[in-house]
Amino acid sequence: MAEHYPIRPIRVAEFDALHAVGEHAFHDAAPTPHRRAEMLDRFELDRSLAAFDGPAPVGSAGAWSFELCVPGALTAAAGVTWVSVLPTHRRRGILASLMRHQLDDIHDRGEPIAVLWASEAGIYSRYGYGRASWHATFTLGHGEGALMPGAPRDPRLQLRIAEPEAALAELAKVYDSVLPGQPGLFARTGSWWTRVIDDPEEERHGASPLRCVLAEDDAGPRGYALYAGQSRWDAETFLPDSRLEVRELVAADPAATTALWSDLLSRDLVSEVSARLRPADDPLLQLLADPRRARPQVSDGLWVRVIDVPAALSLRRYSCPVDVVIEVTDDTCPWNQGRWRLATSGAAPWAGHCQRTEDPADVVLPAASLGAAYLGGTRLGSLARAGLAAEVRPGALSALSAALSWEPAPWCPVIF
């Protein structure tokens, strides 16, 4: 039935109608004028695919044009978003048609990978996406944020409170210094920084304005935290019960990490500090005197879809040498189907070269498993134990898993 719903990019006059599809699918409201203007500033009309029933859009699949950090490299990538189908038009093949159309478009644009945040984890593996990164949520009560005595410190560092908008140049300097070494981060243009610090009063829900603290020395900023507080008092005892939410914390070195967390976790009048979308291997868990007090809850983050196997495997770097033939099964992107030889050369971190081969396979990977392992945060051994990867030549799977692994673990602090 999907052939009855033609797919094309929308025109700007159709933006509100397209947004309304997501409002119904995600049980959301129409955007405020402020939020609508902010979205339009970043919106890429030519990547905003919509399925139409007559003149009205009934399904959507959009993408952002990213420069994404992968192990040892930066690459063009499609940041998939706005995927939804109107409730009245479900079970008609519209989503599958949109996803296949989008994958073809990404391939035609020459982007070797696509990434997304999954609203429902059961959907995207059907289209070759794999869970490639993980994020943690921390919640610490009053007095639970003590750091270990040996936490690294630098007496040259000073902390400075600043207005987020006024500090954008400093924030960008820190972020850009971390970007090349942190898989999962994407380069931020001005409109994406606007998204990160955007703080309309009607969306605060009782919280304070967005705050910023910088860790810096005479040479400039080395870390920052964006956070908001919520003033609360126990009505019976008049004891302070304020909350502090850390929205984003990025630091270029261990001492700056220590300085920022030490400040935020010791704020007066605060009974609870929470932090969402933190790295699964966040150094805070090593710095805390009692890491159990962080109450970490881990969930999936970025999902990765390898669009072009030889390009994707050739552009990233590897943690150790490897020479292996990978048989990729991929019904959705048939150009990936077949056997590929991945061989590394040079010195650490090793460069890879991938090309089609007729040699027998050493490892068999579905496209979703290759995507899951691509950023170095999901081990092939775990996938194999779940039946999602198969070893043909003994030892090949562990060798490939070791080569694909990477430090640090992939992390994306923004749901796009």
N, C-alpha and C positions, 0 to 999 in steps of 0.2 A: 504493500500500500504506500510505501514511502515515495514511490515515483509520482504520486499525486500531489506532493508537497515540494515544489521547486525550491532550490537553495541558491542564495546569492548574498553578497554583502548588502548591508542596509545603506540607505541615504540618511543624511543628518536629520531630515524631517521625520524619520521613522524611529528615532532614538527612544522616545518615550514609549512607543508601542512595544519595542523590543524589551525595554526595561520592565514593562508590565508583565511579560512572560515570566521573568524571574521573580517578580513580586508574588505571582500566584504559585509558582513552583516552590519557592522558599518561604512562603507565608510572611512576606515582608511588606513594607509600606512604600509608597512612592517617595523618591528622594526629596529632601528639602531643596529649595533653590540653591543654597550654598553647596550641598553635596552634589547636586546635578551639575553645577558649573565645574566643580573639581573633577568629576568623572569625565566630563566632555573634554577637559583639558588634556587628559591622558588617552582618551578613547581613540582607537585606530579603526576608522571606518572600513578600510579595505580588508581588515581581518575579522570583521564582525559578521560572521555567517548567520543567516536566518533561514528557517524553513517557513514557507508561506502557505496558508490556506486561503486562496483568493488574495485580497489585498492585505490581509492581516498576518503578522508573524506569529507562529505557534511553537517555534523552537529556536534555540540559539546556541552558538558555540563561537566564542571570541578568542583572541590571543593578543598578548603583548609581545613586542619585539625586544628581546633581552640580549644583553651580553652577560653570559653566565660563567662563573668560575667552576671548572671541573678540575680533577686532579692534575696539577701542573700546568694549566692552560686556561685561557678565556676563550669562549666560543659563542657564536650566535645561537640563540635558542628561542623557541616559541613558548611563551608563558600562557598556557591554556586557561581560560576563565569563561565566565558567563555561560556555562553549559546548563541548559534547562529545556524542558518541554512543558507546554501548557497542560494542566491536569486533564482537560477534556480530550487531549490528543495523544495520550499515552498508549503504549502497546500497539503502535502502528508502524514501527520501524523508523521513526523520525530521528531518534537519538543515534541509532546505528548509522543512518545515512549521513547525518551531520558529522559524526566522528570520522567516518571514512573520507568524506569530502575534505574535512580539515586536514587529515593526515596527508592526503594528496597535495593539498595546497602548501603545507609546510615543506614537503619534499621538493616541490617545484621551486620554492624559495631558497633551497640550498641550506636549510638549517638542519644540522645533523641530529639534534635531539629536541624533544618537547618535554616540558615539566608542568605539573599542576599540583594543586591541593585538592584532595578528593573529599567531596561532601558526603559521599557514601562509598565506603571502601570496597563494596562488592561490585561496583560498576566497571572500573577502568582497566582491570586486568584483562577483561574481554577484548580490549582494544590494544593490548600490548604494553600497557603501563605497569611498572613494578614499583613497590615501596622502596625508595632509595635512601631516605633519610628519616631520622627520628627526632622528636623534640620532647622536652621535659617541662613540666610545670612544678614550681616550688612554692611551698607555703611554710613560713616560719613564724612562730609565735614570739611574744615579748621575751627577751633574754635568751633566745635560742640561736642567735646569729653570731656567737663568739667564734672568731677565727683561731686557728691553731697558732701557738706561740711563734713558730718558725715561718709564718706567712711572709713572703718577700715584700720588702718595703724599700722605698727610695726617698731619703730626706729632701731631695730636690723637688719632689712632687708637691704641688699645691692643689687644693680643691677650690673651684670658683662656681658660684651659682650664676646662671645666665638665662636670659630669655631664649627659648629654642630658636625663634626666627632670627634673632640677632646673632646667634651662635652658629648659623648654618655653615659658614665657611670652615669653622673648627670641626664641626661634626663630619663634614664631608672629607676633611683632611684625614681624620682618624679612620673613617670607614674605607676610604680609598687605599690607605696603607695596609689594611687588613684584607681587602678584597682579593688580591691575587693568590693568597695562600689559604683561602677558606672556601672549599667547594660548597656550592649551594647559594652563595651570595650572588646577586646580580648588580651590575653597575647602575647607579641611581642618577637619573637626569634630574633637572630642576623640578619637573612635575611630580616625580616620585618622592623627592624630599618634601614637597608640599604635602603629599599624602601622609608621610610619616609624622610630620609635626602638626598636621591639621587638627584643630581643637575647637570646633564650634561649641558654644555654650549649651545649645539645646541637646548635645549628645554626651554631656558630662555625667548626667544622672547622679548629681549630688557630689561629684568629685571636684577637686580643685582644678584650676587651669593646669595644662601640661607644664612641668618644670624640667629644668636641665641642670646637671652638675657636670663640670669638666674637671678632669685630672690633667694638669699641665706642669711643665717646667719652663725654664727660660727659652728653650728651643721651640716651644709650642705645645699643642694638645697631644696627649697620649691615650686618652680614653674619655668616654662620655656615658652618661646615663640619662634617659628620658623617663620620667615617672610622674605620677599624680597621687595626691593624698585625698582622704575623705575624713573630715573631722567628725568624731563621734565621742559621746560621753555617756556613761552609764547614768540613767536618770535617777536611780535610787541612791547610788553611792557617790556620784560625781567623779568616778574614776575615769581616766582617759581610756578610750577604746578606738583610737583612730586606726585607719588602714592606709597602707602604702602599696601602690601597684607599680612595679617596675615594668615599663613598656618596652624599653630596649636598652641594652648595655653592651657596648663594644669597647674593647681595650686592645692596645697594640702590644702590651707586654705584661708580665706577671705582676709587677709592682703597681701598675695602673689598675689592674683588675682588683688587687687587694685594697687599694685606696678607695675605690668606688664602692665595693661591697661593704667594706668596713664602715663607711659613712652611712649608707642606706640602711644597713641592718642594726644600726645603733641610734636611729633617730628617736628623739624624745616623744613621749605621749603616744607612741605607736604600739598597738597590741598585735598587729599582724602585718607581715610583708609578704606579698605574692609576686611571682614572676612567671609569666607564660612565654611559650615559644622560645625556650632556652635550649642550647645545644644538649644533646643526650650525654656528651662527655664534658659538660660544663666544668671548668676548673673550680668553680665554687664548691663542688662536691669534694674536692681534694683540700680546699682551704678551710672548710668548716671544722671546728674542733669535734663536733658530733654531726656527721653528714646525714644521719637518720632524721635529724630535726628538719631537714628540707622537705621531707615527705614527697620525694620525687614521684611523679606520675608520668609515664612515658607513652607517647602515641606516635602514629605515623606522621611524617611531614611531607616533603616533596616526593611525588611519584614521577618517575622518568620513563619516557618512551624513546627508544633508539629509532630514529627515522632512517638513518643511513649508516649501516653497520661499518663498512670500511672507513668512512670519514670519521665517525664517532670514535672508533677504537684507535685510529691513527693519530688523532689530535691530542688525546690525553696522555699523561705520563704514567709510569708504573713503578711499584715499590721494589721490584726485583726482576731479574731477567726471566723471560718465559718464551717458549716456542711451542705453540699448541694449535691444533686445528679444531675450530668450533663449528659445530653444525647448528645453525639457527633455524628454528621453525617459526614461521610468521605468515599466517594466512591473510592478515589484514594489509600488510605491506609486502607483497610478493617479491619485490626487488631485493628484499633482505634474505629470502629463503635460500638455503644452501650451505655450503661449507666454506669457511674462511680461515686462512692461516694468519695468526697473530704472532709476530716475532719482534723482540726488542733488540735495541742496539745502543751503543754508547756507554755512558756511565750514569750513575744515580743522579736524579731520578730518570729511569730509563725511558727513552723514546720508543714508541711502537709503530709498527707498520703492518697494515692489514690488507690482504688481497684474496680474491676468490681462488679456490684450489680444488683439484679433483682428488687430493689425498684423503685417506680415510679419516673419519672424525675421531678426535680424542675425547671431546666433551660435547654433549647435546644440550642446548639451552633453548627453551621457548623465549620469544621476544620479551615477555614480561620479566623473566628471570634475568636476562641480560640487562634490562633497564634497572632492575632492583640493585644489581651489583655495580652499576656503572660509576657511581660517585664514590665508591669505596667504603660505604657505610653498612652494607648488607653482605654477609659472607656467603659464598657459594655453598659451603658445607652445610649451613643451615637450610638453604634452599633444597639441597640434595636430600637431606634427611626428611624433608617434607614431600619428596617426590617431584620437585619442581626443577631439577637439574639431574643429568645422568652422566656418569663417568664411563667411558669406553676403554681408554687406555689407563691402566692402573697408575695412580700418582698424578695424572694430568689435572684432575679437578682441584686438588689442593695446591698445585703449582700455580694454576690460573687464579685461584682465590687469593693466594698470597700476593701475586702481582697486582691484582685489582684493588686490594686493600689500600687505605690511605690514612695519613694523619695530617690534620685533624679530621674527625668525623664530619660529614656534610651537615650544613645547617642553613636554614633560611628563616630569618626573624619576621618576615612579613607574609601574611596570607594575601595573595593577589587574586 
